[in-house]
Amino acid sequence: MAAGTDVSPLVPCDWLKEKIAAGDLGNIVLLDVSWSSQKDCYEDYKQRHIPGAVFFNVMVGPHTDLFPRNLPTPEVFQDLTRAAGVNDDSHVILYSDSDNCGFFMSGRAWWTFTMFGAKKVSILNGGLQRWLTLGYPTTSEVPTVKRGNFTARYDSQHRLTFEEMTQRIASGATIADSRPAKSYAEVMEGAGVDTSKPFISYCNSGMSSSTLSFAYALCGGSDFAVYHGGFTEWKNKAQDRIEKS
């Protein structure tokens, strides 16, 4: 279970299928967070998605050169979540049709919801790819949504600025680079991750590093942070502090 909640951070497809089949979603809000820089994933969503899922674009910016994959503002995020039917007490389940069995985008969405104070957030294990492999039903019907009341409360503890990252380097925290072409488990194992110690992940712009922090949280860790600017920001501000192998 996630700390302080009664929901698991990772839910199986068969559990969700049974909930949908029984019409027993309760306070669950299912969000398709598929995103790609190469295409409009909403077009794919309109053709096929898990029944009851609402499309949710978590990558709305504002984007800059240093933050090409930036977080939305609290006001924008709150409006988006309410439009998707999310309430303060909702159990949000995220899935996508992205790389790494859906974890690439679902991890980023999980981190974003965490940053804005959502307490009950889970990722569908395996995403849409696993759902389809199991032969579970999909639909093209876009659900009617009742506007929610979610209140965005920005919490900076899981996001590091450049200045904070420079201070934390000498703190003894585990720092993991998620850019190598390895599985998240391999990255965690190679970094010698100890969930009793603070954990910092980074990539180029806060994408795969979000999923790495999710993996840390899934293993029971709570003191995690994403260095959001990642190597994109670091190489611009700390050229003299880049290690090369």
Summary of the structure (lengths in Angstrom):
residues: 245
radius of gyration: 17.8
end to end distance: 39.2
largest distance: 58.8
contacts: 750
relative contact order: 0.16
helix: 35%
strand: 14%
